[in-house]
Each structure stands twice: as structure tokens, then as C-alpha cells.
Amino acid sequence: MKTNILMDDEKTCIAWFKKKKVMLTTGVEPEGSGTITPVTGQYDKGTIVEVEALPNPNYEFDHWEGIGKWSGLGMMTCDTNNTSEFDSYVDTLLANGFTQIRMNIRPYEDVNGVAQNKAAVIRAVAKGADIIWGIGGYPETPITAENWVDFRVAILSAAQWAQDNGVYEFQLGNEEESHVDNDTMTIAQLITNLKSVATEVKAIFTNGNVSYSCFGANIDDWITAGKGDIDILASNIYMGGEGNYGDGWKTLITNLVNAFGADGTYLTEFAPSWSAIDDYSADETVQAAAETEMIEYIKASGMTRAIAFLYRGHTPVDALTNAFGILKSDGTYRQLWNSLLNSK
């Protein structure tokens, strides 16, 4: 590599080099409990290496150690209607260093669903997870000036419950802009209402931050309005979906950081596709590369946190229930799981 230096004064020129190959060291604990492949060796930097642990008789796999996950990464939960599945998922996340777990947001009108979610929150908090939780509105039911009254009361009630039950971060809702009626309730009015209720919530919820996840298409509306007393104005960002993908997601991330600062925003969901991971590509290597690209861009933007929307899938595989699953029906993980674990 050559460069030109204008010698008009005393100068220093240092050439920096970076490794093309890096060492992966593998092992098992305790000795004799199983095998791991591949064995210790060098690999091209930036490549994804699939590592498999196979237990010997009388042993079962417990957890990975020393993988080097980016500490800012969190994960979304699977649905909470299957108690054993949810608890197992939380155990796996905690064993692999994912301490921040965002619960799927239930509509406040879904009384049974909210109760089910609360029970799952209590169990996850008891396990040591930092739970991000809140309530939202029904996407199928437009937010109006009339039902906003009930929504506000539900938010305040949920905030008190979150305070009393050890929730780490309380969310005012999730992408509520996408279902205002645009008659009695406009997006601008909704933003004003959310900022107002945030002030009330902060007097109730003192465990941690109060956040809100806005719809990506309305980030500019929030930048114009400001986040008021909302501690963190977050958003859900994807590369695209339903066959349409591009680089617009990068601009959205940059705009969030520029407007609200690295600690005043984060991604409450991110993944290559908002419709289904196989819609982006059926090739797991390509999926993993996209996940890695997003993580690297998020980190480079200055954001300190991001929640991967790649929760545990259901079995048997179903186009709807397993659309974002990291765990496949045969019990193995997609390669993008390794992208999350090797994101330091």
C-alpha cells in the first residue's frame, strides 16, 4: 500500500496492519463430558464458524462460555402461552449472557394475555433477567380520542404493576402511530398524549427508564416533536420485508442517534426481515451475514443497546409461528445465533 506525504514539516508515518486470520480455541468442561467440533484452529477474520457440542452418555449440554457477545445485545421473548417453552428460552438466554430480555407487548384490552404476560415477567425476573415490559393497543382497533382515555389509565396501572414487580424498563407502547384513526386522533396528537402520560408514569415507575418504541416511518415526527419526559425514544428497525430490502434502515438508525443521543435511543427490535427470516434468504450463511452487518452498523452508530427480534421458534415449523425462530424444529440453531454470540 502506498501513500504520498507532503514533507513541509516534521512528520511521523506509521503503517498499521490487521490480522487476516484469528484463532478459535475450543474445549469442554468438565473433561470427558463430551466433544466439540471444530477443534482449535485459525480462521479468516469475519467468517462464521459453526461450533457443535455433543455430550457423552450421562451428560447433557448446559451452556456456552467465552464466546464474546456484545454486551449491548438483548433478545425478544417467544410467546408466553407455553410456560415450559418460555422458561427454557429464558434459561438459555441467561446462560449465554443475554441479560436484557424484551417481552412481547400485549394489547391492554387483552386481559387474559396481559395476565399471562405478567406471570411470565415474574418468573423471568426471579431468574435474574432485566425485563423490558409494557402494554400497547390492539393493531386492529384504531386509537381514538374516546378510547385513549382507557389506554392512558391502562398505561398508568401497568406502570404501577411494573414498579411493584421488579421490571427493569417500562414501555409506554409499541408502534402505536400505525393504528390511530387519523380523525379524532392524529399522529401528532398521539405523540403529545404519550409525552404527557410519560410524565405521569415517571412519578410511578422509578425502577429504571421509561421508553417508547415508535414506528420507523414516524421517526421524523418524533424528531420534530421531541421525546419530552420519555427517557428513551426507541424504534423497531429491519432491512425490509416481503421481498423488498435496501439500506434505508441505516439512515433511520443514524437519525435516531443524531436526534436523541446514543443513550437516548436504541433498537427494541432489529432483524434482517420484518416478515420472515427465510423471506430475506433461505441460506443460513446469508442470514447470518445480514445479522452481523446490522450489529456492526448499530455499534458503529454509537448505540449502546439493541434487541434482536429472533426469538425461539415453535415446533413443528409453521410459516407464521416460526417466522423469526433462531431455534429450528430439529433443536439446532440457525447460524445467525452464532452471529449474536460472536458479536463482540
N, C-alpha and C positions, 0 to 999 in steps of 0.2 A: 504494500500500500504506500503510495507516495503522496506528499503534500508540499505546498510551497509556503515558505516563511519569508516575510519581508524583514530583513535584518536592519531595522532602523534604530534599534536599541538592544540592550542586553535581554535575551530571551531564553526560556527553557522549553525544550520539547521532549515529551515523554510519550512513548508508544505503549498503549495498554492492549493486552490480549485476554481473551476469554477461552475457557476450555470448550473443546468440541465434544468431548466425552466426559461423563461423570460416573462415579462408582455407586452402584447399588449393593448394599450389604444386607444379606438376608440371614435369618436364623429362626430357631424355635425355642420356646420356653414352656415347660421345663424340658431338659434334654431327654430325647427319646419319646416325646409325646406325639410326634408327628413329623411330617416332611413339608418343605416349602419349595415351590418352583417359581421362577428360576433360581439357580444358586447365585452366589455373589459374582458380580461381573461388571464390566463397563458398558455404557450405552450412550448413544448420541443424545446430547442435551436437547430437551424439549420433546422427546418422544414419550409415548405412553407405554409402559411396561405392565402387562397383566400378571399379577402375582397370585398364586393359588396356594392355600394352606390345606393340607389333608391330614386329619387326625388319625392316629393309630388306634387300634381297639382299646376300649375303656377310657378314651379321651373324646372330648368334643371341642370344636373351635370356640374360643372365648372372645378375643378382641385383637386388634392390630395395635402396635406400639411403634413410635419413632417415625411415623410417616411424613410429618412435617406440614400438616394442614395450615392454611392461612387462618389466623386466629379470628379474623373478622367474619368468617363464614358461619351462617346459621342454616337451618333447614326447616321446610314446611312439614307439617304432620300429615299423615294419612287420615282418612275419615275415622271418627271416633266411635262408630256404631259397632265395631268389633273390638271389644275390650282387650282380649289377649293379643290381637294383632297390633293394636296401638301401643300397648305396654312393651311388647317385644321391640317395636320400632324405636321407641324412646330409649330403651336399654342399649340398642345398637348404636344410636347416635351418640349417646353419652360415652359409651365405651371407646368411640372413635374421636372424641374431642369436640363434638358439636354441642356446646352447652346452651346456645340460644336457639330456641325452637318456637316457631310461629304457628299458632293454632289456626285452622281454617275458620274464617269468620262466618258465624251463623246469623241469619236474619232475626231481629228481635221478636218478630211475630211468631217465629217457630219455637214455641215454648218448650216442647219436648227436645228439640235439637239443641237449644241453649242449655237445658238442664244436663243433657248428655255431655256436652262440651265442658261444662263446669266440672262434672265429675272427673273427666279426663285431665283437666287442668290440675285439680287437687292431687291426683296420682302422680302426674309428671313433676310437679313442684316438690312433692315428697321424695322423688328420686334425685333431686338436685338440679333440675333443669331451670334455666332462665326463660320463663314463658312470656311470649308476646301474645296478648289476647284482647279481644274486644267484641263488639257486635256491629251488625250492619242492617241494611234494609233488604227487602225482597227485590231482586232484579226485575221480577215480573210485575211488581206493584209500584207504579210511579210515586215519587215523593211529591207530596202536595203541601200547600200551606196548612191544610187541615191536619193531615197525619204527621206532619213534622212535630206537632205538639207531643204526640205519643212517642215518637222517635227520640226526642230530647229527653223525656222522662226516663225512657229505657236506657239511654246512654248514662245518665246520672246514677241510676240504680246499678247498672253493670260496673260503673267506676267504683262504687262503694263495695261491691262484692269483690272486685279485683284487689282493692286495698286490704280487705279483710282476709284474703286467701293467698297472699304472697305472690301475686302476679308481678313480673319483672317490668313490663311495659304495657301501658293501656292504649288500645287503638280506638279512635272515635268512629271508625268505619272503614270501608274498603270500596273505592271507586264509585262512590255514591253519585258522582256527577253524571254517570252513564244512564241513570234512570230517574231524573227529575221530570216533571210533567211539562216543563217549559211554558207553562201558562201561569198557574198560581205560584210556582216555584221555578225560578231560573237558576242557572249555574252560579251566577253572581250572588243571588240571594242565598243559595245553599252554602257557598263559601262563607258569607257573612254569618250565617247561623252556626256553622261548625266552629268558626273562630270564637263566637260568643259562648257556645257551650263548653269550649275548651277552657275558658277562664273559670267556669264553674267546676269543671272536672278537676282542675289543678288544685282547687281548695279541698277536694275529696281524696284524690289519688296522689299520695306523696311518696309511694314506694320507689318511683322512678319516673322516666319520661312519659309524656303523653304524645302520641303520634297519630298521624293520619296517612292512609295510602290513597293518593289521588289517581285518577285515570290518566294514563300517559298523554292522551290528546288534550288534557286540560292543565298540563304543567304550566303553560304560559299564562293561563288565567290566574293560577296561584302566585306566579311570579309577580304579576301586576298587582294583585290584591295584598300580597304579603301573608305570612303564616300567623301573625298575631301571637297569641299565647300558646300556640301549638309548639311543643319543643322540637319535634322532628316532622317535617313535611316530606314524606316518603312517596314512592311510586312503584308500580309493577312494570318491569321493562323486559321485552322479548325482542329477539332478532326479527320476528314476524310470525306468520301462521297461515294455515290453509293454502300453502303453496306460494305465498308471497313473502320474500325475505330481502333485507337490504341493510344499510348501515345507519339508518335513521336513529336507531337505539343509542348510538354513540353520542349524537347531538343532545338527546334527552338527558343522558347522564351528565354531560358537560354543563348543560343549562341548569340542572338541579344544584350542582356543586357551586357554580358561579353565583347563583341566586341566594342559596341558603347556607353555604359553607360546608366543609367536609363533615362536620359534626352535627349539622342541622338538617341533614338529609341522608337517606340510604335507600337501598332497594329491598322492599318487603317481598318481592318475588322477582326472580330472573331465571331464564332458561332460553335455549335456542328457539323454541316454538311455544306459542300460547295455545295451539290447537292440539298437538300431539308430537312427541319427540320423533316418532317414525315419519311424521309428515315432513320434518326437516330433512331427514335422511334415514334410511333403513340400515345404513352402515354404522356400526357402533364406533368405529375409529373416527368417522366424520363427526358423529355426535360429540364424542369426547373432545375433539379438536375445537369445536364450536364453544363448548362449555369452558375450555381453557382460555380461548380468546376473550370471552366475556369476563371471566375472572381477572385476567391480566389488565383489561381495559378499566374495569371497575377500580382495581387497586391503583392504577396509574392516575386515575381521575382525582385521587385523594380521599375517596370514600373509605371509611374505616369499617363499614359493616355491609353485608349483603346476605339475603336469604335465598337459598337455592330452592326453586319450585320443582323438586324432583323427589317427591315423597315415595314411600313404599307402595308399590303397586299391589293389586289384588290378584288372586289366582282362583279359577283359571283365567288366562289372559282374556280381556274383553276390551274392545276398542274404546269404550268410554271409561271404565274404571281403572284401566291400566295405562292410560294415555301418557302419563308422566312418570310411570314407575321406574325406580332405579333397580328394584329387585324383580327379577323375572320369574315366571311361573315355575321354572325348574330350580329355584332357590339361589341361582347365581346372580351376580350384579352386572349391570351394564358397565362398559368401560368408562363412562363419564363419572361413575363413583370414584374411580381412581383419580380422575381429574380433580375432584373435590379434595380427596385425601392428600394429593401431591401438589397442592396449590401454594406452598409457602413462598 
